[in-house]
Amino acid sequence: METKPTLIVMLSRFPYPLEKGDKLRAFHQLKGLSEKYAIHLMCTVENKIEPAHFEHVKAYCTSIHLFHLSKLGLAFQLFLSVFSKKPFQALYFYRFTHQLKIARLIRDIRPDHIYCQLIRVSEYVKDYHYCNKTIDYMDAFSKGMERRVQTESFFFRWFYRLESKRLALYERSIFDYFENHTIISEQDRSLLIHPNKQQVVIVPNGIDAAFFEKTTCAVDTDIVFTGNFSYAPNIDAAVILATKILPTLHQKGYKINLLLSGANPSAKVKALANENIIVGGWVDDIRTSYQRSKLFVAPLFIGTGLQNKLLEAMASGLPCITTPLVNQALAAVDGESILLANSPEAIVAKIEWVLEHPELAAKIGENGKTYIQSTYSWTTQNELLSALLQR
């Protein structure tokens, strides 16, 4: 029996449950890569992992090593950040004691390749040079922080401005420690500042199209928006939907409701709930949130990368309205497989069009589903990643 090559995968979060984009990407990559590699998973964790969640991931790994991030350690890292030039993103997940343990594990495992998701944990593996390494930037984090400067309160702007500058420099400097580099979209690759950024390979997210096929579910919601509601861009989008878009539609005589469905709703999101707005938490089967709804609306004006929530909504056959910023990574055709609008007022107009033209809107939903099925699949993306890891 042929022995599989050994792969160490370094993550900043345990990749289950799948309520965050980095966890979803990591889980499906582990699942696909496990067919060709013996995977040794190493990841930092903040909380205890549920046994059932551990078993979901264990099925695809030869070994799993967890490194706990204590609150005391976080306080110390916060103190260090005052004197460091490294971004807080990197300092938050780094502990010197974990570095020693990880270095020892790497020496014992002697991997054929190391795959590191996100610059957050790149410090742990960057100085190991006895095998090739791949860094998955995922998004241009520095640009995401830069955009948040404009939306945050005055008190926090200095932090996001400083973090954006530190991230940009770190994204550039960490590049040279890795032989291979990946990112989700061309849009994000173009935002990196390294002179050799064209060497970064685009590996988009995928979708399990069969999973999102229609199931029996009664439609009782007009508009749905999903996501991790502790994440600032999603919080902003939820607020725009609840305080600008929905009230305007009500003033125009449309009696419609809104479902905000996703994990970890912040106090700001919870406060949006009323007789016309349902704020749901984590759901075991996200398909029900899409399939009980008529329309998906994502008024995202900050953030970067390919949005998993949009892939899911389109794979479910929903007509989808979002912003040109979000569609830069998706590259769907406006008016054919998606509807684009660049302001809350323009989004209201698109929603009105959908409500007044249900048959045409349904056709856009079907076109969107076909586009996702033909363009984005985890099988295709994992084959691309696997080929890269063999370099």
C-alpha positions in Angstrom: 0.0 0.0 0.0 1.4 3.3 -1.1 2.2 5.7 1.8 0.6 9.2 1.5 2.8 12.2 1.7 2.7 14.0 5.1 1.1 17.4 5.3 1.0 19.7 8.3 -1.9 22.2 8.3 -1.6 25.2 10.6 -4.9 27.0 11.4 -5.8 29.9 13.7 -9.2 28.3 14.6 -10.6 24.8 14.9 -12.4 24.2 11.6 -15.8 23.2 13.0 -18.6 24.2 13.3 -18.7 26.1 10.0 -20.0 29.5 11.2 -17.0 31.5 9.9 -15.5 31.7 6.5 -12.0 30.7 7.4 -13.3 27.6 9.2 -15.6 26.6 6.3 -12.7 26.9 3.8 -10.3 25.0 6.1 -12.8 22.2 6.7 -13.5 21.6 3.0 -9.8 21.7 2.2 -9.0 19.2 4.9 -11.8 16.9 3.6 -10.5 17.1 0.0 -6.7 17.0 0.8 -7.1 14.0 3.1 -7.7 11.8 0.0 -4.1 12.4 -1.0 -2.2 13.4 2.2 -1.7 12.2 5.7 -2.7 15.4 7.5 -1.4 16.5 10.9 -3.6 19.4 12.0 -2.3 22.1 14.4 -4.5 24.9 15.4 -4.9 27.6 18.1 -8.1 27.5 20.1 -9.8 29.9 22.6 -12.5 27.6 23.9 -13.0 23.9 24.6 -13.8 21.9 21.5 -17.1 19.9 21.7 -16.4 16.2 21.2 -18.9 15.9 18.3 -17.1 18.8 16.6 -13.7 17.2 17.2 -15.0 13.9 15.6 -16.2 15.8 12.5 -12.6 16.9 11.8 -10.8 13.9 13.2 -12.2 11.8 10.3 -9.8 13.6 7.9 -6.7 13.8 10.0 -3.9 11.5 11.1 -3.3 13.6 14.2 -4.8 16.8 15.8 -2.8 19.1 18.1 -4.6 22.0 19.8 -2.9 25.0 21.4 -5.0 27.0 23.9 -5.0 30.8 23.9 -5.5 31.9 27.5 -7.0 35.3 28.4 -3.9 36.0 30.5 -1.7 35.4 27.5 -3.9 37.7 25.4 -3.4 40.5 27.9 0.4 40.0 27.7 0.2 40.1 23.8 -1.8 43.3 24.0 0.9 44.8 26.1 3.6 43.7 23.6 1.6 45.1 20.7 2.4 48.6 22.0 6.1 48.0 21.3 5.9 45.7 18.3 5.7 46.5 14.6 3.8 43.3 13.9 0.1 43.5 13.4 -2.2 42.6 16.3 -3.7 39.9 14.0 -0.4 38.0 14.3 0.3 38.8 18.0 -3.2 37.8 19.1 -2.6 34.2 18.0 1.1 33.8 19.0 2.5 32.4 22.1 6.2 31.6 22.6 5.4 28.4 24.6 3.3 27.2 21.7 6.1 28.0 19.3 8.4 25.6 21.1 5.9 22.8 21.1 5.0 23.3 17.4 8.7 23.3 16.4 9.2 20.0 18.3 6.2 18.5 16.6 7.4 19.6 13.2 10.8 18.0 13.8 9.2 14.7 14.9 6.6 14.6 12.0 9.1 15.6 9.3 6.4 16.8 6.9 6.6 16.8 3.1 4.8 20.1 3.1 3.4 22.7 5.5 0.1 24.5 4.6 -0.6 27.6 6.7 -4.0 29.3 6.6 -3.8 33.0 7.2 -0.9 35.2 8.2 -2.2 35.1 11.8 -0.3 31.9 12.5 2.5 32.1 10.0 5.0 33.0 12.8 4.8 29.4 14.0 6.1 27.9 10.8 7.9 30.6 8.8 11.4 29.7 9.9 11.1 26.0 9.1 13.0 25.4 5.8 13.4 21.6 5.5 10.3 21.3 3.2 8.3 23.6 1.0 5.6 25.7 2.6 2.4 27.4 1.4 0.7 30.4 2.9 -3.0 31.0 2.2 -3.6 34.8 2.6 -7.3 34.2 1.9 -8.1 37.9 1.8 -6.1 41.2 1.7 -6.6 41.8 5.4 -4.8 45.1 5.3 -7.4 46.5 2.8 -10.3 45.3 5.0 -8.9 47.1 7.9 -8.3 50.3 5.9 -12.0 50.3 4.8 -13.1 49.9 8.4 -11.3 53.2 9.3 -14.1 55.1 7.6 -16.9 53.3 9.4 -15.6 53.1 12.9 -16.0 55.6 15.7 -13.4 58.3 16.1 -12.0 56.5 19.2 -11.2 53.3 17.3 -10.1 54.8 14.0 -6.5 55.2 15.1 -6.3 51.4 15.9 -7.7 50.3 12.5 -5.4 52.8 10.7 -2.3 51.5 12.5 -3.4 47.9 12.1 -3.9 48.4 8.4 -0.4 49.8 7.9 1.1 47.0 10.0 -0.8 44.3 8.1 0.2 45.7 4.7 3.9 45.5 5.7 3.5 42.1 7.3 1.7 40.7 4.2 4.7 41.8 2.2 7.4 40.6 4.5 5.9 37.1 5.2 5.7 36.4 1.5 9.4 35.5 1.2 9.3 32.9 3.9 7.0 30.7 1.9 7.5 29.0 -1.5 3.9 29.0 -2.5 1.1 31.5 -1.9 -2.7 31.4 -2.4 -5.6 33.9 -2.1 -9.3 33.7 -2.7 -9.7 36.3 -5.5 -8.0 38.4 -8.1 -9.4 41.4 -6.4 -7.5 40.6 -3.2 -4.3 39.6 -5.0 -4.2 43.0 -6.7 -4.3 44.7 -3.2 -1.2 43.0 -2.0 2.0 45.2 -2.2 4.7 42.6 -2.8 6.5 43.0 -6.2 6.0 39.3 -7.0 2.3 39.2 -6.0 1.5 37.8 -9.5 3.0 34.5 -8.2 0.1 34.2 -5.7 -2.2 31.5 -7.0 -5.9 32.2 -6.9 -7.8 29.4 -5.1 -11.4 30.4 -4.7 -13.9 29.0 -2.2 -16.2 26.3 -3.3 -19.7 25.1 -2.7 -21.3 21.7 -2.2 -24.0 22.3 -4.9 -25.9 19.1 -4.2 -26.2 20.0 -0.5 -28.1 23.2 -1.4 -30.6 21.5 -3.6 -34.2 22.4 -2.7 -35.7 20.5 0.2 -39.3 20.7 1.5 -39.5 24.0 3.4 -42.4 26.5 3.6 -41.6 30.0 2.5 -42.5 32.4 5.3 -39.8 35.1 4.9 -39.3 37.8 2.3 -35.7 38.9 2.7 -32.8 36.9 4.3 -29.3 37.9 5.1 -26.9 35.4 6.7 -23.4 35.4 8.2 -21.4 35.6 11.4 -23.0 38.5 13.2 -20.0 39.3 15.4 -18.1 40.4 12.3 -18.2 44.1 11.6 -19.1 44.1 7.9 -22.0 41.8 8.6 -23.2 43.9 11.5 -23.1 47.0 9.4 -25.1 45.2 6.6 -27.7 44.0 9.1 -28.1 47.6 10.4 -28.5 49.0 6.9 -31.1 46.4 6.1 -33.1 47.0 9.3 -32.9 50.8 9.6 -32.7 52.0 6.1 -33.9 49.5 3.5 -36.8 47.8 5.3 -38.4 51.0 6.6 -38.2 52.6 3.2 -40.0 49.6 1.7 -42.6 49.8 4.4 -43.1 53.5 3.6 -43.7 52.5 -0.1 -46.4 50.1 1.0 -44.6 46.8 0.8 -45.5 44.6 3.8 -42.4 42.5 4.0 -40.2 41.0 6.7 -36.5 40.3 7.2 -34.6 37.3 8.6 -31.1 37.8 10.0 -29.8 34.3 10.4 -26.3 33.6 11.6 -24.0 32.8 14.5 -23.0 35.0 17.4 -25.4 38.0 16.9 -23.9 41.0 18.6 -26.0 43.2 21.0 -26.3 45.7 18.1 -27.8 43.0 15.9 -30.1 41.6 18.6 -31.5 45.1 19.2 -32.8 45.2 15.6 -35.4 42.5 16.3 -39.1 43.6 16.0 -42.4 42.3 14.6 -40.9 42.5 11.1 -37.4 41.4 11.8 -36.4 38.0 13.0 -32.9 37.8 14.5 -31.9 34.1 14.6 -28.7 32.6 16.0 -26.8 29.6 14.9 -28.8 27.1 12.9 -27.8 23.5 12.4 -28.9 23.5 8.8 -28.4 26.9 7.1 -30.4 25.6 4.1 -33.6 26.3 5.9 -32.8 30.0 6.2 -32.4 30.3 2.5 -35.2 28.0 1.5 -37.8 29.7 3.7 -37.0 33.1 2.0 -37.9 34.7 -1.3 -34.8 36.9 -1.7 -31.2 37.3 -0.5 -29.9 40.8 0.1 -26.3 41.6 1.2 -25.6 45.3 1.5 -21.9 44.9 2.2 -19.9 48.1 1.6 -16.8 47.0 3.5 -14.8 43.8 3.7 -12.9 41.7 1.2 -12.9 38.3 -0.4 -15.4 35.9 -1.9 -18.5 35.7 0.3 -19.5 32.2 1.2 -23.0 33.4 2.1 -23.5 34.6 -1.4 -22.3 31.3 -2.9 -24.8 29.5 -0.6 -27.7 31.8 -1.4 -27.1 31.5 -5.2 -26.7 27.7 -5.0 -30.1 27.7 -3.3 -31.6 29.3 -6.3 -32.5 32.6 -4.6 -32.4 35.9 -6.5 -29.5 37.8 -4.9 -28.9 41.5 -4.5 -25.5 42.7 -3.4 -22.9 45.4 -4.1 -20.3 45.8 -6.9 -17.6 45.5 -4.2 -18.8 42.0 -3.2 -19.2 41.0 -6.9 -15.6 41.8 -7.7 -14.6 38.5 -6.3 -17.7 36.6 -7.5 -17.7 37.9 -11.1 -21.4 37.2 -11.8 -23.1 39.1 -14.6 -25.4 41.9 -13.3 -29.0 41.5 -14.5 -28.4 37.9 -15.6 -27.3 35.9 -12.6 -27.2 38.6 -9.9 -28.5 42.1 -9.2 -26.1 44.8 -8.1 -26.6 48.1 -6.4 -24.2 50.6 -4.9 -26.3 52.3 -2.2 -29.1 51.5 0.2 -31.5 53.5 -2.1 -30.4 51.6 -5.2 -30.9 48.3 -3.2 -34.4 49.4 -2.4 -35.1 49.9 -6.1 -33.8 46.4 -6.9 -35.9 44.8 -4.2 -39.0 46.6 -5.6 -38.1 45.3 -9.1 -37.9 41.7 -7.7 -41.2 42.1 -5.9 -42.9 43.5 -9.0 -41.4 40.9 -11.5 -41.3 37.6 -9.6 -41.0 35.4 -12.8 -38.0 37.4 -14.1 -36.5 37.4 -10.6 -36.9 33.6 -10.4 -35.0 33.3 -13.7 -32.1 35.4 -12.3 -32.1 33.0 -9.3 -31.9 30.0 -11.6 -29.1 31.6 -13.6 -27.2 32.3 -10.5 -27.5 28.7 -9.3 -26.3 27.5 -12.7 -23.3 29.9 -12.6 -22.3 28.8 -9.1 -22.6 25.1 -10.0 -20.4 25.5 -13.1 -17.8 27.8 -11.6 -17.4 27.1 -7.9 -16.9 23.5 -6.5 -14.7 22.3 -3.7 -13.5 19.4 -5.9 -12.1 21.8 -8.5 -10.5 24.1 -5.9 -9.0 21.3 -3.9 -7.4 19.8 -7.1 -5.9 23.1 -7.8 -4.6 23.4 -4.2 -3.3 19.8 -4.2 -1.3 20.4 -7.4 0.3 23.5 -5.8 1.3 21.5 -2.6 3.2 19.1 -4.8 5.6 21.7 -5.9 
